[in-house]
Amino acid sequence: MMRSLYLIRHGQASFGKDNYDRLSDLGLEQAHILGDCFAKQGLRFDALYSGSMVRQIDTATTVMSRLGKNGSIEAPMVLPEFDEFDASFIITSQIDAMSEEDPSMSEAFGKIYTDRRSLQMILETAVMRWISGRYEIPGVETWSSFQSRVKRGVLKIMHDNQSGKKVALFTSGGPMSAVVQIALGLSNEKTIQLAWQILNTAVSTFRFNTDRLSLTTFNSIAHLRHLNNPDMVTYR
């Protein structure tokens, strides 16, 4: 029998702060809203997982806290396989070569912690170099290693959960796109392009059994759209 996997991105993190890996006030509100939406739907989960990052765990516990005492599991099983790739490390490892190839990027580098557009431009350029496999640097996780650990986590969830179960997994945009890649057989380039489109607290759903994973919905933020408040919809 097929089972259901709800793959959920964390709420908005703390861009521009000393510690990025924590929910912003808006990110916490996004998680509350998603939890309330699940509660109204009467949604209950048989298993709960999260990556080990603070923003992932806090989103999971916040969402689950809104389901009530008769609801789902409150504390997630932590699987580091679903941690986000280290974007800052990737940028740092690529920054010198990127500057040599395109000196005009120096202005963007100066605004990386204050301007989201500059950050996104640098991040996309660095990550595209990273996934190519041509610029591997010792000590930096490779794209293929990242894919392998996400797949390892997915296989564990598929193996550990029996028929008829609803499973929730709270993670980040990179691992979410890698799971979609497993389901759809996407190229590396299309996979990472997909990652840039995944919104905070977006929900993607899959059906799965022990050896098959099928995408059913992608990047849904219906819980935020109905508020008619564009400020609630965020990427970073």
C-alpha positions in Angstrom: 0.0 0.0 0.0 1.3 3.5 -0.8 2.1 5.9 2.0 2.1 9.7 2.1 5.2 11.9 2.6 4.7 15.6 3.4 8.0 17.4 2.7 8.0 20.8 4.3 10.5 23.7 4.1 11.4 25.6 7.2 10.0 29.1 7.9 12.0 32.2 7.1 15.4 32.2 8.7 17.3 35.2 10.1 19.0 36.7 7.0 21.5 39.5 7.9 21.7 38.4 11.6 24.7 37.0 13.4 23.0 33.6 13.5 21.1 32.8 10.3 20.1 29.4 11.6 17.1 30.5 13.6 13.5 31.4 12.6 12.8 35.1 12.2 9.6 36.4 13.8 8.0 36.1 10.3 9.3 32.5 10.0 7.7 31.6 13.3 4.4 33.1 12.2 4.5 31.2 9.0 5.0 28.0 11.0 2.1 28.8 13.2 -0.1 29.4 10.2 0.8 26.1 8.6 0.2 24.3 11.8 -3.3 25.9 12.1 -4.0 24.9 8.5 -3.1 21.3 9.2 -5.2 21.3 12.4 -8.3 22.6 10.4 -7.7 19.8 7.9 -7.7 17.3 10.7 -4.3 16.2 9.5 -2.3 13.8 11.7 1.1 12.2 11.2 2.3 8.8 12.1 6.0 9.7 11.9 7.9 13.0 12.1 11.4 13.7 10.8 13.6 16.8 10.6 17.1 17.7 9.6 19.4 18.7 12.5 19.4 22.5 11.8 17.7 24.7 14.3 15.4 26.4 11.8 14.2 22.9 10.6 13.6 21.5 14.1 11.9 24.7 15.3 9.6 24.7 12.3 8.7 21.1 13.0 8.0 21.6 16.7 6.1 24.8 16.1 3.8 23.3 13.4 3.1 20.2 15.4 2.3 22.3 18.6 -0.7 23.7 16.7 -2.3 20.3 16.2 -3.4 20.0 19.8 -2.7 17.4 22.5 -4.5 14.7 20.6 -2.6 15.4 17.4 0.7 14.3 16.0 4.1 13.5 17.5 5.6 16.6 19.0 9.4 15.9 18.7 10.9 15.0 15.3 13.4 12.2 14.7 16.5 14.1 13.6 18.2 12.9 10.5 21.3 15.0 9.5 20.9 13.6 6.0 18.4 16.4 5.4 20.5 19.3 6.5 20.9 22.0 3.9 24.2 22.2 2.0 26.6 24.8 3.4 26.0 27.7 1.1 28.4 30.0 2.9 31.2 27.5 2.7 30.5 26.9 -1.0 30.5 30.7 -1.7 33.7 31.2 0.3 35.4 28.3 -1.6 34.4 29.8 -5.0 34.7 33.5 -4.3 38.3 34.1 -5.6 37.7 32.2 -8.8 34.3 34.0 -9.3 36.0 37.4 -8.9 38.7 36.6 -11.4 36.2 35.4 -13.9 33.8 38.4 -13.4 35.4 41.4 -11.6 32.0 43.2 -11.7 30.8 40.8 -9.0 32.9 42.6 -6.4 30.1 45.1 -5.8 27.7 42.3 -5.1 30.1 40.7 -2.7 30.2 43.9 -0.7 26.4 43.7 -0.2 26.0 40.0 0.4 24.8 40.4 4.0 22.5 43.3 3.4 20.9 42.8 0.0 19.0 39.7 -0.8 19.3 40.1 -4.6 23.1 40.3 -4.3 23.1 37.2 -2.1 21.0 35.3 -4.6 23.1 36.2 -7.6 26.3 35.1 -5.8 24.7 32.0 -4.4 23.3 30.9 -7.8 26.7 31.5 -9.5 28.7 29.6 -6.8 26.2 26.7 -6.5 26.2 26.2 -10.3 30.0 26.0 -10.2 29.7 23.6 -7.3 27.2 21.2 -8.9 29.3 21.0 -12.1 31.9 19.0 -10.2 34.7 20.9 -12.0 35.7 23.0 -9.0 35.8 20.6 -6.1 37.8 21.9 -3.1 39.1 19.7 -0.3 36.9 20.0 2.8 33.8 21.2 0.9 31.0 18.7 0.6 30.6 17.7 -3.1 27.3 17.9 -4.9 27.4 14.1 -5.4 28.0 13.6 -1.7 25.0 15.8 -0.9 22.8 13.9 -3.3 23.9 10.6 -1.8 23.2 11.6 1.8 19.7 12.9 0.9 19.0 9.7 -0.9 20.2 7.7 2.1 17.7 9.6 4.3 14.8 9.1 1.9 15.5 5.4 1.7 15.6 5.2 5.5 12.1 6.9 5.7 10.7 4.6 3.0 12.1 1.5 4.7 11.1 2.4 8.2 7.4 3.4 7.6 4.9 0.7 6.9 1.7 0.8 4.8 -1.0 3.5 5.4 1.3 5.9 7.2 1.5 9.7 6.9 5.0 11.0 7.3 6.1 14.6 7.8 9.7 15.7 7.0 10.9 19.2 7.8 14.0 20.3 5.8 15.4 23.0 3.5 15.2 23.9 -0.2 18.3 22.0 -1.3 17.3 18.7 0.1 13.7 19.2 -1.0 14.9 19.7 -4.6 17.1 16.6 -4.3 14.1 14.5 -3.2 12.1 15.8 -6.2 15.1 14.8 -8.4 14.9 11.3 -7.1 11.1 11.2 -7.9 11.3 12.7 -11.3 14.8 12.0 -12.6 15.7 15.6 -13.1 19.1 16.8 -14.3 21.4 18.5 -11.8 20.9 21.9 -13.3 17.1 21.7 -13.3 17.2 20.3 -9.7 19.1 23.3 -8.4 16.9 25.7 -10.4 14.0 24.1 -8.7 15.6 24.8 -5.3 15.5 28.6 -5.9 11.7 28.4 -6.3 10.9 26.7 -3.0 9.1 29.0 -0.6 9.3 29.1 3.2 6.9 26.6 4.8 6.0 25.3 1.3 4.6 21.8 1.3 5.3 19.2 -1.3 3.7 15.8 -1.1 4.7 12.3 -2.3 3.2 8.8 -2.4 5.7 6.1 -1.7 6.3 2.4 -0.9 9.5 0.5 -0.3 10.9 1.1 -3.7 8.9 3.9 -5.4 8.5 7.6 -4.8 6.0 9.7 -6.7 5.5 13.5 -6.6 1.8 14.5 -6.1 2.0 18.2 -5.3 4.9 20.7 -5.3 5.7 23.9 -3.4 2.2 24.6 -2.1 1.7 27.6 0.1 -2.1 27.7 0.1 -1.9 28.3 3.9 -0.2 31.7 3.2 -1.9 32.6 -0.1 -5.4 32.9 1.3 -4.2 35.6 3.7 -3.8 38.0 0.7 -0.6 39.4 2.3 2.4 39.3 -0.1 4.8 40.0 2.8 4.0 36.5 4.2 5.4 34.8 1.1 9.2 34.6 1.3 12.1 32.7 -0.3 14.9 33.5 2.2 
